[in-house]
Amino acid sequence: MLKVLPEVCRELMLKNMETMKSPELSKSFSKDLTFYLLLTQACNGTCKFCYQPKEFRQPIHMSEKVVDDTVKFALSNFPEDQVKFCLFGGEPTVN
């Protein structure tokens, strides 16, 4: 299974920034844009209702740099009232 580390995601975002700004692509966006940030795959719980397999729960954390770059990109390229952020992960409050 291919592992995608947070820094690799940051590099991909930076690489594709100009493409994401294109007017043609912008037309296909809905009114609200949601940026999903997987803050961590770590989890300190053992909830019986957890839907994540044990293989998912690893001590991988998104760096503050990745979060900062994503927020700056979103707010500098799209109308602020259309941008939303969804924080999730194994247990986001662990990070």
Backbone torsions as a table, in degrees:
resi	resn	phi	psi	omega
1	MET	NA	133.6	179.4
2	LEU	-76.1	129.5	177.4
3	LYS	-100.2	129.0	177.3
4	VAL	-107.3	111.4	-178.9
5	LEU	-83.8	153.6	-178.0
6	PRO	-54.2	-38.5	-178.9
7	GLU	-67.3	-31.4	176.2
8	VAL	-66.7	-39.4	176.6
9	CYS	-61.7	-41.7	178.9
10	ARG	-61.5	-45.3	179.9
11	GLU	-61.2	-42.1	178.6
12	LEU	-64.0	-41.0	178.8
13	MET	-62.1	-47.6	-179.6
14	LEU	-63.2	-38.5	-179.9
15	LYS	-64.5	-35.0	-174.1
16	ASN	-102.2	11.6	-177.0
17	MET	-58.6	-45.3	-177.6
18	GLU	-64.4	-39.4	178.3
19	THR	-62.6	-40.7	-178.3
20	MET	-67.6	-22.8	-179.5
21	LYS	-84.5	-8.1	-174.1
22	SER	-62.1	139.4	-178.7
23	PRO	-58.5	-37.5	-179.5
24	GLU	-63.3	-43.3	179.2
25	LEU	-68.7	-39.7	-179.9
26	SER	-59.8	-33.0	179.7
27	LYS	-64.2	-27.6	-176.9
28	SER	-84.2	-7.4	179.1
29	PHE	-73.6	146.2	173.3
30	SER	-77.3	177.8	-177.9
31	LYS	-58.8	-44.8	-179.4
32	ASP	-102.9	138.2	175.9
33	LEU	-111.7	124.1	178.8
34	THR	-110.7	125.0	176.2
35	PHE	-101.2	119.9	-178.9
36	TYR	-95.4	124.7	-179.0
37	LEU	-115.8	113.2	176.7
38	LEU	-85.0	92.7	-173.0
39	LEU	-67.1	-35.0	-178.6
40	THR	-160.7	159.2	171.0
41	GLN	-108.0	-0.1	-179.9
42	ALA	-76.8	152.5	177.7
43	CYS	-149.4	134.5	179.5
44	ASN	-99.6	7.5	-178.5
45	GLY	-111.1	169.6	174.3
46	THR	-134.4	53.5	-176.3
47	CYS	-64.7	134.7	179.8
48	LYS	-67.7	-24.4	-177.8
49	PHE	-92.4	3.1	-177.5
50	CYS	-61.9	132.9	-179.4
51	TYR	-95.2	-6.1	-179.3
52	GLN	-85.0	134.9	176.3
53	PRO	-70.1	157.2	-179.1
54	LYS	-58.1	-31.1	-179.4
55	GLU	-63.7	-27.4	-179.8
56	PHE	-72.1	-36.1	-173.2
57	ARG	-75.9	90.3	-179.9
58	GLN	-124.5	156.2	-179.3
59	PRO	-78.9	56.3	177.7
60	ILE	-103.0	129.9	-177.7
61	HIS	-127.6	140.6	175.0
62	MET	-76.4	134.2	-178.9
63	SER	-75.9	158.2	176.5
64	GLU	-61.0	-32.9	-179.8
65	LYS	-61.9	-43.2	179.3
66	VAL	-63.9	-45.3	178.9
67	VAL	-62.1	-48.1	179.9
68	ASP	-59.0	-46.5	-179.3
69	ASP	-62.5	-39.4	-179.9
70	THR	-66.3	-45.6	-179.9
71	VAL	-64.2	-45.5	179.0
72	LYS	-60.8	-44.5	179.4
73	PHE	-60.2	-49.3	-176.6
74	ALA	-61.9	-46.8	-175.4
75	LEU	-76.2	-21.3	178.7
76	SER	-91.7	-10.2	-176.6
77	ASN	-118.2	-10.5	-177.8
78	PHE	-136.5	153.2	178.5
79	PRO	-58.3	131.4	-175.1
80	GLU	-56.5	-35.4	-178.4
81	ASP	-74.6	-6.1	178.0
82	GLN	-103.5	-10.3	-174.9
83	VAL	-92.7	131.8	175.9
84	LYS	-131.5	152.1	177.6
85	PHE	-123.2	137.1	177.1
86	CYS	-119.2	116.9	179.4
87	LEU	-98.6	125.6	178.2
88	PHE	-149.4	-180.0	179.7
89	GLY	158.0	-165.1	175.1
90	GLY	-55.1	-61.9	172.7
91	GLU	-147.6	94.5	-172.9
92	PRO	-54.3	-29.4	-178.0
93	THR	-74.8	-8.2	175.2
94	VAL	-70.3	-27.7	-176.4
95	ASN	-105.4	NA	NA
